Amino acid sequence: MATHYPVFLKECLELLDVRPDGVYCDCTAGLGGHTGAIAARLTGSTLTDGGRLISCDRDPQSLEMAMRNTSEFAERIDFQHAQFSELAFKNLDGLLADLGVSRYQLTGAERGFSFQSEGPLDMRMDQTRGMTAGDLVNSMPEKALADCIFQLGEERRARKIAGALVRARPIRSTLHLAGIVERAVPRTGPIHPATRTFQALRMMVNGELDEIDALLVAAPKMVRPGGRIVIISFHSLEDRKVKESFRELGRTGRARILTKKPVIPGEQELRENPPSRSAKLRAVEILEQVS
């Protein structure tokens, strides 16, 4: 089983201000790191007695692992298979979302997220539905593929990469795709040339920005006045959306911004969990519930 290091664990618990009898939602169960830590602060022996946590994930495999990893708190946690656009809870005391891809997803070759090991071009967080990365990369028109890589991957060499991918079709696997990109745009620094292309395809396959938009609209409706919303992002496209949404809530008097600047990893976090290096955390306290 993959080792799991929940990002900003201490900061999340502090900013959520978890009450023993409160009702919370972890929108991204992952492998259960944040879920277990929140549940440990709750009281009660049943889902109707004392504090309660709703823990959701769109990845059924991750959800199963989270359930196993937090089994000691099973009576306090209601696990649900759902993506952001399907959430519609009411009167939560706090909501947490960690927008990063889990270490389990990245290191499982069979999931197709990584360019470092041979695997199918899948990249679906929920493998029960939707098109795969292979479907997209082998069927999209060259211009649309270039636009995807440029916009979602923020890759300035997108046109050259898209041209190389189209000429190499059919693309069969993760390493095949990574090799095509590396030959088209050789490495010039520490980051693998295929990193941004893989990010773009993953985000498109999973509709990640649309899902974040749905979460940012729904969250202020789900959290009661006095409750908190805490969101962790991992790249500029995500963080910009969170920042703008929270700023608008603050401007209209519906929320108080708790993080004037985003929280970034400290030295200890970076030592213990190097993948957290690009993480940013933002939080607000709801003053007026959005209808």
Buried (B, 14 or more C-beta within 10 A) or exposed (E): EEEBBBBBBEBBBBBBBBBEEBBBBBBBBBBBBBBBBBBBBBEBEEBEEBBBBBBBBBBEBBBBBBBEBBEEBEBBBEBBBBBBBEBEBEEBBBBBBBBBBBBBBBBBBEBBBBBBBBBBBBBBBBBEEBEBBBBBBBEBEEEEBBBBBBBBBBBEBBBBBBBBBBEBEEBBBBBBBBBBBBEBBEEEEEEBBBBBBBBBBBBBBBBBBEBBBBBBEBBBBBBBEEBBBBBBBBBEBBBEBBBEBBBEBBEEEBBBBBBEEBBBBEEEBBEEBEBBEEBBBBBBBBBEBBE
